[in-house]
Amino acid sequence: TVKVGNVFFLCRANQSASSAEREVEAVDISDSDDEEVDADTGAVFYRSTADLSSRKKDPQDTMIVPLNTEEPKVLMDDDAFLDPWNCCLSWEQFLDVDRIAQTRGTRWYIKARMRNIVTDIVEPICKETKKSYAQTQNPRGLKIQAFITHSWDENFKELVKSLKEVFGSSFHKPNLWICAFALIQGDYDLIKKQVEGGDNSLEASPFVLALQKAESFVVLRNSNTNLYSRIWCVCELVFAIRFKLVPNKTMIAGPNTFSNEKISCTDAGAFNPKDKVKILDYLSTTVGVDKVNGMIEDFQNMQLPSQAPVISKKRLLLILLGVIITVA
């Protein structure tokens, strides 16, 4: 049994399908209180699957959820994770997620945020396989090339557009490390086990281990929320600076909606207050608050060529007329 949004799906194998798939029966739990949301990651954790039989059926009887069932060459036990830097999606696999999202309907797709993509597409596969979405697509792993730092409140369509602006003209598309796909979602204990790594240090977190192997650092701004209002995005920036990905291997994309907002990394929020204390302690003794704030301001204010102000034809004619009059 897996959950998609407010719907539990009762899974069974679809033997007639041409590729590995699961045919699932929908059971609506839209009135359920059995969930808890992590404000940092956007992950939803479910406390119970009881009383499913009493739930009303969803009007949509079935849906097909694609799964990559390719077996890894090296056998791993059920609790084994790939190394964090190998939990990536190829460019085409990322676009596959976008295509799946679009099948949910135009209105849903236009409004969907990253957290909706996780709840409706990523979590069901994670809950069934006990692995990250990236690992189900690449059982032997796919090594990181581009680390994507982003917000879970961003509009997903906007995120796709921003990444296409960065890599669309590149002949070689990089492997993408995106936390929503790199980490197991929907299971609090497994997420905690991954995030803490081998110990409780920041250096052992999957974000930092992946950053250490990254070839580039991609900052995805968005129009919904300031990226650096969340402490883990600040943490990623700190280590990107330490690993010398900033500034020479950094790419900026997305709207500069918050260019005029004054924000300090010390004001960033956190779902777990202990995370904020740990990150700010590390930040203040390494990179320093002023340097981080200066970089945040630069990232926020940077204007991309596609965002340059457009001069209307009427205004252009007036300017030319003024020049002609001045010269005459």
KEKE-3310 file (N, C-alpha, C; in steps of 0.2 Angstrom, whole numbers, plus 5000, padded with zeros to 4 digits):
npx = (5004:5003:5004:4997:4997:4982:4977:4977:4985:4982:4992:4995:5003:5005:5004:5002:5008:5020:5032:5040:5028:5016:5000:4987:4975:4964:4961:4953:4959:4956:4951:4959:4968:4981:4994:5010:5019:5035:5042:5054:5059:5047:5042:5030:5024:5017:5007:4998:4990:4978:4961:4958:4949:4937:4937:4932:4931:4941:4937:4944:4949:4960:4978:4994:5010:5026:5040:5057:5064:5077:5090:5103:5121:5129:5123:5112:5107:5090:5091:5101:5109:5113:5129:5128:5132:5129:5116:5107:5098:5097:5097:5087:5079:5074:5066:5057:5050:5044:5035:5027:5021:5014:5004:4994:4985:4981:4978:4981:4995:5000:4999:5006:5018:5035:5034:5021:5024:5033:5024:5014:5020:5034:5034:5025:5033:5045:5040:5035:5047:5057:5067:5076:5069:5078:5087:5079:5077:5090:5098:5111:5117:5121:5133:5135:5135:5129:5124:5109:5102:5088:5070:5057:5045:5044:5036:5034:5034:5040:5053:5057:5058:5068:5079:5080:5084:5097:5104:5098:5104:5116:5127:5130:5121:5120:5121:5109:5108:5096:5088:5074:5073:5084:5084:5075:5058:5044:5045:5049:5059:5068:5072:5078:5088:5096:5099:5107:5118:5133:5136:5132:5136:5138:5146:5144:5131:5120:5118:5130:5140:5137:5139:5152:5157:5152:5152:5147:5137:5121:5110:5094:5082:5066:5049:5040:5045:5059:5074:5084:5078:5077:5086:5093:5096:5105:5115:5119:5125:5135:5144:5146:5154:5165:5169:5174:5165:5158:5163:5166:5161:5147:5130:5116:5099:5082:5068:5072:5064:5065:5075:5076:5074:5080:5089:5096:5107:5106:5093:5086:5074:5070:5064:5068:5074:5087:5095:5097:5104:5116:5120:5122:5132:5143:5144:5148:5160:5168:5166:5159:5147:5145:5151:5143:5131:5133:5135:5123:5115:5121:5117:5103:5101:5106:5104:5097:5101:5089:5080:5081:5076:5063:5062:5049:5043:5037:5043:5056:5056:5053:5065:5074:5070:5072:5086:5088:5083:5091:5104:5101)
npy = (4994:5011:5029:5043:5059:5064:5051:5033:5020:5004:4991:4981:4969:4972:4962:4963:4974:4983:4987:4988:4990:4996:4992:5002:5003:5016:5024:5036:5047:5059:5065:5062:5063:5058:5063:5071:5086:5091:5106:5110:5101:5098:5085:5073:5064:5048:5042:5031:5017:5012:5007:5008:5001:5007:5019:5031:5027:5033:5043:5041:5026:5018:5020:5021:5018:5020:5010:5007:4992:4987:4976:4979:4976:4973:4965:4971:4974:4977:4989:4996:5010:5020:5028:5045:5055:5047:5047:5052:5060:5057:5069:5067:5058:5067:5075:5066:5065:5078:5076:5066:5073:5082:5074:5074:5084:5100:5111:5107:5105:5117:5124:5116:5114:5110:5102:5096:5088:5079:5073:5067:5060:5055:5050:5038:5029:5028:5024:5011:5004:5007:5015:5029:5040:5042:5031:5021:5023:5022:5009:5005:5017:5035:5046:5062:5077:5091:5100:5104:5118:5122:5127:5120:5126:5131:5134:5120:5119:5131:5129:5118:5126:5135:5127:5122:5134:5135:5123:5120:5123:5116:5104:5092:5086:5087:5075:5077:5082:5082:5086:5081:5070:5063:5059:5047:5049:5052:5044:5045:5040:5034:5045:5053:5044:5044:5058:5061:5053:5044:5050:5063:5075:5089:5087:5074:5073:5070:5080:5088:5078:5075:5088:5089:5081:5087:5095:5107:5121:5124:5137:5139:5151:5157:5162:5162:5160:5166:5159:5158:5159:5147:5136:5125:5127:5138:5131:5123:5133:5138:5126:5125:5136:5133:5122:5127:5129:5140:5156:5152:5141:5142:5143:5154:5154:5157:5169:5185:5189:5193:5203:5215:5212:5213:5201:5190:5177:5172:5173:5163:5150:5135:5118:5109:5116:5113:5110:5122:5129:5121:5123:5137:5138:5132:5139:5152:5150:5146:5150:5163:5175:5187:5185:5175:5182:5192:5185:5179:5191:5195:5184:5185:5198:5197:5200:5191:5189:5186:5192:5206:5223:5227:5238:5247:5249:5261:5269:5268:5275:5288:5290:5290:5301:5311:5311:5315:5328:5334:5333:5340)
npz = (5000:4996:4996:4988:4987:4994:4994:4996:4988:4983:4979:4965:4954:4937:4924:4911:4906:4896:4901:4917:4929:4941:4944:4952:4964:4969:4985:4993:5006:5010:5021:5032:5047:5049:5047:5046:5043:5037:5039:5033:5023:5017:5017:5020:5033:5038:5050:5051:5043:5045:5044:5031:5023:5025:5019:5006:4989:4976:4962:4951:4945:4943:4942:4933:4939:4935:4938:4940:4939:4938:4943:4954:4951:4963:4977:4989:5006:5013:5019:5014:5007:4993:4990:4995:4984:4973:4971:4960:4946:4929:4916:4907:4914:4924:4916:4913:4925:4925:4914:4919:4929:4921:4916:4926:4924:4917:4925:4938:4936:4933:4945:4954:4967:4972:4983:4981:4970:4976:4986:4978:4968:4971:4984:4984:4977:4985:4997:4994:4989:4999:4996:4989:4976:4966:4967:4964:4950:4946:4950:4952:4954:4950:4947:4954:4946:4944:4958:4964:4972:4981:4984:4993:4991:4979:4963:4952:4938:4936:4941:4932:4920:4924:4926:4913:4907:4911:4907:4895:4882:4883:4876:4882:4895:4912:4926:4939:4956:4967:4981:4984:4976:4979:4992:5003:5004:5014:5025:5041:5050:5041:5034:5044:5047:5035:5034:5045:5043:5046:5058:5069:5063:5053:5042:5039:5033:5019:5010:5011:5008:4995:4989:4990:4980:4969:4953:4949:4956:4957:4959:4962:4961:4965:4963:4974:4987:4997:4994:5004:5016:5023:5033:5029:5016:5017:5024:5013:5005:5013:5013:4999:4997:5005:4998:4987:4976:4974:4970:4956:4950:4950:4946:4942:4942:4938:4944:4950:4961:4975:4976:4982:4995:5012:5020:5033:5035:5048:5052:5046:5045:5053:5053:5063:5078:5083:5072:5066:5076:5076:5062:5061:5071:5065:5053:5058:5063:5053:5038:5040:5045:5039:5026:5020:5020:5011:5000:4998:4996:4983:4975:4976:4970:4957:4940:4927:4909:4902:4910:4908:4907:4895:4882:4875:4859:4856:4866:4862:4850:4855:4862:4851:4844:4853:4853:4840:4839:4848:4842:4831)
capx = (5000:5007:5000:4999:4993:4977:4975:4981:4985:4983:4996:4996:5007:5002:5008:5002:5012:5026:5038:5039:5024:5011:4993:4985:4968:4964:4957:4953:4959:4957:4949:4963:4973:4986:5000:5014:5023:5041:5042:5060:5060:5041:5040:5024:5025:5011:5007:4994:4986:4972:4954:4958:4943:4931:4938:4928:4935:4943:4933:4949:4949:4967:4983:5000:5016:5032:5046:5063:5066:5083:5094:5110:5126:5131:5117:5112:5101:5085:5092:5107:5108:5118:5132:5124:5134:5127:5109:5106:5094:5099:5093:5080:5075:5071:5061:5052:5046:5040:5030:5022:5017:5009:4998:4989:4980:4984:4977:4986:5002:5002:4999:5010:5024:5039:5031:5016:5027:5035:5018:5010:5024:5040:5033:5023:5038:5049:5036:5035:5054:5061:5073:5075:5067:5084:5090:5074:5078:5097:5100:5119:5119:5123:5137:5133:5138:5126:5120:5104:5099:5081:5065:5051:5039:5044:5032:5038:5034:5045:5059:5059:5060:5074:5084:5081:5088:5104:5107:5095:5109:5122:5127:5130:5117:5123:5117:5106:5107:5090:5086:5068:5073:5090:5083:5069:5053:5038:5047:5053:5064:5073:5075:5082:5094:5100:5102:5112:5123:5136:5136:5127:5140:5135:5150:5141:5125:5120:5119:5137:5144:5135:5142:5160:5159:5149:5156:5144:5132:5116:5105:5087:5078:5059:5044:5036:5048:5066:5078:5088:5074:5077:5093:5097:5099:5110:5120:5122:5129:5141:5149:5148:5159:5171:5172:5176:5160:5156:5158:5167:5157:5140:5126:5110:5093:5075:5067:5075:5059:5067:5081:5076:5073:5086:5089:5102:5107:5104:5086:5083:5070:5071:5059:5071:5079:5094:5098:5099:5110:5122:5122:5125:5138:5148:5145:5151:5167:5171:5165:5157:5140:5146:5153:5137:5125:5135:5134:5115:5113:5123:5113:5096:5101:5109:5099:5099:5099:5082:5076:5083:5070:5062:5060:5044:5044:5035:5048:5062:5055:5054:5072:5078:5067:5075:5093:5089:5082:5097:5109:5100)
capy = (5000:5017:5035:5048:5065:5061:5044:5027:5015:4996:4989:4974:4968:4973:4958:4964:4980:4982:4989:4987:4995:4994:4995:5003:5005:5022:5024:5042:5048:5066:5068:5059:5067:5054:5065:5077:5089:5094:5112:5111:5097:5097:5078:5071:5057:5045:5038:5025:5016:5008:5008:5010:4998:5012:5025:5031:5026:5039:5042:5038:5019:5015:5024:5017:5021:5017:5008:5004:4986:4984:4974:4981:4970:4971:4964:4976:4972:4981:4995:4999:5016:5022:5034:5051:5058:5043:5047:5057:5058:5060:5075:5064:5056:5073:5077:5061:5067:5083:5073:5062:5078:5085:5070:5075:5089:5107:5115:5104:5105:5124:5126:5112:5115:5104:5097:5092:5083:5074:5069:5063:5056:5052:5046:5032:5024:5027:5019:5004:5001:5009:5018:5035:5039:5042:5024:5016:5024:5020:5005:5005:5024:5039:5051:5069:5083:5097:5100:5109:5120:5125:5128:5115:5130:5134:5131:5115:5121:5137:5125:5115:5131:5138:5122:5122:5140:5134:5118:5118:5124:5112:5098:5087:5087:5084:5072:5081:5080:5086:5082:5078:5064:5059:5056:5044:5053:5049:5039:5050:5036:5033:5052:5054:5040:5047:5065:5061:5049:5040:5053:5069:5081:5092:5084:5067:5074:5068:5086:5090:5073:5076:5094:5088:5078:5090:5099:5114:5122:5128:5141:5140:5156:5156:5168:5160:5161:5167:5153:5158:5159:5141:5135:5120:5131:5142:5126:5121:5138:5138:5121:5126:5141:5129:5117:5132:5129:5147:5158:5151:5135:5143:5146:5156:5154:5159:5176:5189:5192:5195:5206:5221:5210:5212:5195:5188:5170:5171:5174:5158:5146:5127:5113:5107:5121:5110:5110:5129:5130:5117:5126:5143:5138:5130:5145:5157:5148:5144:5155:5169:5178:5193:5183:5172:5187:5196:5180:5179:5197:5195:5179:5188:5204:5196:5200:5187:5192:5185:5197:5213:5226:5227:5244:5247:5252:5269:5273:5268:5280:5294:5291:5292:5308:5316:5311:5319:5335:5336:5334:5346)
capz = (5000:4995:4997:4983:4990:4999:4991:4997:4983:4984:4973:4962:4948:4930:4920:4904:4904:4892:4906:4924:4932:4946:4944:4959:4966:4973:4991:4996:5013:5011:5028:5037:5051:5051:5044:5049:5038:5039:5035:5029:5017:5014:5017:5024:5037:5039:5056:5051:5037:5047:5042:5023:5020:5026:5015:5000:4983:4972:4956:4946:4948:4943:4938:4932:4942:4932:4942:4937:4943:4936:4949:4954:4951:4969:4981:4995:5010:5012:5023:5011:5003:4989:4993:4993:4978:4967:4971:4955:4940:4923:4913:4904:4920:4927:4912:4914:4931:4922:4910:4924:4932:4917:4915:4931:4921:4916:4931:4944:4934:4933:4952:4958:4970:4973:4989:4978:4966:4981:4989:4973:4963:4973:4990:4984:4975:4991:5002:4991:4988:5004:4993:4986:4969:4961:4967:4960:4943:4944:4956:4953:4956:4945:4950:4954:4942:4946:4964:4964:4979:4979:4989:4992:4990:4972:4958:4949:4931:4936:4942:4926:4916:4926:4924:4905:4905:4913:4904:4889:4876:4884:4872:4887:4900:4918:4931:4944:4963:4969:4987:4984:4973:4981:4998:5004:5006:5017:5031:5045:5053:5036:5032:5049:5046:5030:5035:5050:5040:5050:5064:5069:5061:5046:5036:5037:5030:5012:5006:5011:5005:4988:4987:4990:4974:4964:4948:4949:4961:4954:4963:4959:4964:4963:4964:4979:4993:4997:4995:5010:5022:5026:5036:5025:5010:5020:5025:5007:5002:5017:5011:4992:4997:5007:4993:4981:4970:4974:4964:4949:4948:4952:4941:4945:4938:4941:4945:4956:4965:4982:4975:4987:5002:5016:5024:5035:5036:5055:5052:5042:5049:5053:5056:5070:5080:5084:5065:5065:5080:5073:5056:5063:5075:5060:5049:5061:5065:5047:5032:5043:5044:5034:5019:5018:5019:5005:4994:4997:4993:4976:4972:4975:4965:4950:4935:4921:4902:4901:4914:4907:4905:4888:4880:4870:4852:4857:4870:4858:4845:4858:4863:4845:4842:4857:4851:4833:4841:4852:4837:4826)
cpx = (5004:5002:5002:4994:4988:4974:4979:4980:4986:4986:4995:5000:5003:5006:5008:5006:5018:5033:5036:5034:5020:5005:4990:4978:4968:4959:4958:4954:4960:4955:4954:4967:4979:4993:5003:5019:5029:5042:5048:5060:5053:5038:5034:5025:5019:5011:5003:4991:4980:4966:4954:4951:4937:4931:4934:4933:4936:4939:4938:4951:4957:4972:4990:5006:5022:5037:5051:5065:5072:5087:5101:5115:5128:5124:5118:5106:5096:5086:5098:5105:5114:5122:5128:5125:5132:5119:5106:5101:5097:5095:5086:5076:5071:5065:5055:5047:5041:5034:5025:5018:5012:5003:4993:4984:4984:4984:4981:4993:5004:5003:5004:5016:5029:5036:5025:5019:5030:5029:5015:5014:5030:5038:5030:5028:5043:5046:5036:5042:5058:5068:5071:5072:5073:5087:5085:5075:5086:5100:5107:5122:5121:5126:5135:5138:5136:5122:5115:5101:5093:5076:5060:5045:5039:5039:5036:5039:5040:5052:5061:5061:5067:5080:5085:5085:5095:5107:5104:5099:5115:5121:5126:5126:5119:5118:5115:5105:5102:5087:5080:5068:5079:5089:5076:5064:5047:5039:5051:5059:5070:5076:5080:5089:5099:5103:5107:5118:5126:5137:5132:5130:5137:5139:5147:5134:5125:5121:5127:5141:5143:5139:5149:5162:5156:5154:5153:5139:5127:5111:5099:5083:5071:5055:5040:5039:5056:5070:5081:5084:5074:5085:5097:5100:5105:5116:5123:5127:5135:5146:5151:5154:5165:5174:5174:5172:5158:5162:5160:5164:5150:5136:5119:5105:5087:5074:5070:5070:5060:5073:5081:5075:5080:5085:5095:5101:5105:5097:5082:5080:5072:5066:5062:5076:5086:5098:5101:5104:5116:5125:5125:5131:5144:5149:5149:5158:5171:5171:5163:5151:5141:5147:5147:5132:5127:5134:5127:5113:5115:5119:5106:5096:5103:5103:5101:5098:5092:5077:5077:5077:5069:5059:5055:5046:5043:5041:5055:5062:5056:5061:5076:5076:5071:5083:5093:5088:5088:5103:5108:5101)
cpy = (5006:5023:5040:5054:5063:5055:5039:5023:5008:4993:4982:4974:4969:4968:4959:4970:4978:4983:4988:4992:4992:4997:4996:5005:5011:5022:5031:5043:5055:5069:5065:5064:5064:5056:5071:5079:5092:5100:5114:5107:5096:5090:5077:5064:5055:5041:5031:5024:5012:5011:5011:5007:5003:5018:5025:5030:5032:5038:5039:5031:5017:5020:5019:5021:5017:5016:5005:4998:4983:4982:4976:4975:4968:4971:4968:4973:4978:4988:4999:5005:5017:5027:5040:5054:5054:5043:5053:5055:5061:5065:5072:5061:5061:5075:5072:5063:5073:5080:5069:5068:5081:5081:5070:5080:5096:5111:5113:5106:5113:5127:5122:5115:5109:5099:5093:5086:5077:5069:5065:5058:5052:5048:5039:5026:5023:5023:5012:5000:5002:5012:5025:5035:5038:5035:5019:5017:5022:5016:5005:5012:5028:5045:5058:5073:5089:5096:5106:5111:5124:5125:5123:5119:5132:5130:5126:5117:5127:5134:5122:5120:5134:5133:5121:5128:5139:5129:5116:5118:5119:5105:5092:5089:5084:5080:5077:5078:5085:5082:5078:5071:5060:5056:5052:5048:5049:5045:5043:5046:5036:5040:5054:5050:5042:5054:5065:5057:5045:5043:5059:5075:5083:5089:5077:5067:5073:5075:5088:5085:5074:5082:5093:5085:5082:5094:5106:5114:5127:5131:5142:5145:5154:5162:5167:5162:5162:5161:5152:5160:5153:5139:5130:5123:5135:5137:5124:5126:5139:5133:5122:5131:5137:5125:5121:5131:5136:5151:5155:5145:5135:5146:5148:5156:5156:5166:5179:5192:5195:5199:5212:5219:5209:5206:5193:5180:5168:5171:5168:5153:5139:5124:5111:5112:5119:5111:5117:5131:5127:5121:5133:5143:5136:5136:5150:5156:5146:5150:5162:5172:5183:5190:5179:5177:5191:5191:5180:5185:5197:5190:5182:5194:5203:5196:5196:5191:5191:5189:5204:5216:5227:5234:5244:5251:5260:5272:5273:5274:5287:5296:5293:5299:5313:5317:5316:5326:5338:5338:5340:5353)
cpz = (5000:4995:4992:4985:4995:4998:4993:4991:4985:4978:4971:4956:4942:4925:4913:4901:4901:4896:4913:4927:4937:4944:4951:4959:4971:4979:4994:5003:5014:5017:5033:5040:5052:5047:5047:5044:5041:5035:5031:5023:5013:5014:5022:5027:5039:5045:5056:5044:5038:5044:5035:5020:5020:5022:5009:4994:4979:4965:4950:4949:4948:4940:4938:4935:4939:4938:4938:4941:4942:4943:4949:4954:4958:4974:4987:4999:5010:5015:5019:5007:4999:4992:4990:4986:4972:4967:4966:4950:4934:4920:4910:4909:4924:4923:4912:4920:4929:4918:4914:4927:4928:4915:4920:4929:4922:4922:4937:4942:4935:4941:4957:4960:4970:4978:4986:4974:4971:4984:4984:4969:4966:4979:4989:4982:4981:4996:5000:4991:4994:5001:4990:4979:4964:4961:4964:4952:4941:4950:4957:4954:4949:4948:4949:4949:4944:4952:4963:4970:4977:4985:4987:4990:4983:4968:4953:4942:4931:4937:4936:4921:4918:4924:4916:4903:4906:4909:4897:4883:4877:4880:4877:4893:4907:4922:4937:4951:4965:4975:4987:4981:4976:4988:4998:5007:5009:5023:5035:5048:5047:5034:5037:5049:5041:5031:5040:5048:5046:5057:5064:5066:5054:5040:5034:5034:5022:5008:5006:5007:4997:4985:4986:4983:4968:4959:4947:4954:4957:4959:4960:4963:4962:4965:4970:4986:4993:4999:5002:5016:5026:5027:5032:5019:5011:5021:5018:5004:5006:5014:5003:4992:5000:5002:4986:4975:4969:4974:4957:4946:4949:4946:4944:4940:4942:4942:4951:4960:4971:4981:4980:4994:5006:5021:5027:5036:5043:5056:5049:5047:5048:5056:5063:5072:5081:5078:5064:5070:5078:5067:5057:5067:5070:5056:5052:5063:5059:5041:5035:5041:5038:5027:5016:5016:5013:4999:4993:4994:4985:4972:4971:4970:4958:4945:4929:4914:4901:4905:4913:4905:4898:4887:4874:4864:4853:4861:4866:4853:4849:4860:4857:4843:4846:4855:4844:4835:4844:4847:4833:4830)
residu = (THR:VAL:LYS:VAL:GLY:ASN:VAL:PHE:PHE:LEU:CYS:ARG:ALA:ASN:GLN:SER:ALA:SER:SER:ALA:GLU:ARG:GLU:VAL:GLU:ALA:VAL:ASP:ILE:SER:ASP:SER:ASP:ASP:GLU:GLU:VAL:ASP:ALA:ASP:THR:GLY:ALA:VAL:PHE:TYR:ARG:SER:THR:ALA:ASP:LEU:SER:SER:ARG:LYS:LYS:ASP:PRO:GLN:ASP:THR:MET:ILE:VAL:PRO:LEU:ASN:THR:GLU:GLU:PRO:LYS:VAL:LEU:MET:ASP:ASP:ASP:ALA:PHE:LEU:ASP:PRO:TRP:ASN:CYS:CYS:LEU:SER:TRP:GLU:GLN:PHE:LEU:ASP:VAL:ASP:ARG:ILE:ALA:GLN:THR:ARG:GLY:THR:ARG:TRP:TYR:ILE:LYS:ALA:ARG:MET:ARG:ASN:ILE:VAL:THR:ASP:ILE:VAL:GLU:PRO:ILE:CYS:LYS:GLU:THR:LYS:LYS:SER:TYR:ALA:GLN:THR:GLN:ASN:PRO:ARG:GLY:LEU:LYS:ILE:GLN:ALA:PHE:ILE:THR:HIS:SER:TRP:ASP:GLU:ASN:PHE:LYS:GLU:LEU:VAL:LYS:SER:LEU:LYS:GLU:VAL:PHE:GLY:SER:SER:PHE:HIS:LYS:PRO:ASN:LEU:TRP:ILE:CYS:ALA:PHE:ALA:LEU:ILE:GLN:GLY:ASP:TYR:ASP:LEU:ILE:LYS:LYS:GLN:VAL:GLU:GLY:GLY:ASP:ASN:SER:LEU:GLU:ALA:SER:PRO:PHE:VAL:LEU:ALA:LEU:GLN:LYS:ALA:GLU:SER:PHE:VAL:VAL:LEU:ARG:ASN:SER:ASN:THR:ASN:LEU:TYR:SER:ARG:ILE:TRP:CYS:VAL:CYS:GLU:LEU:VAL:PHE:ALA:ILE:ARG:PHE:LYS:LEU:VAL:PRO:ASN:LYS:THR:MET:ILE:ALA:GLY:PRO:ASN:THR:PHE:SER:ASN:GLU:LYS:ILE:SER:CYS:THR:ASP:ALA:GLY:ALA:PHE:ASN:PRO:LYS:ASP:LYS:VAL:LYS:ILE:LEU:ASP:TYR:LEU:SER:THR:THR:VAL:GLY:VAL:ASP:LYS:VAL:ASN:GLY:MET:ILE:GLU:ASP:PHE:GLN:ASN:MET:GLN:LEU:PRO:SER:GLN:ALA:PRO:VAL:ILE:SER:LYS:LYS:ARG:LEU:LEU:LEU:ILE:LEU:LEU:GLY:VAL:ILE:ILE:THR:VAL:ALA)
# end
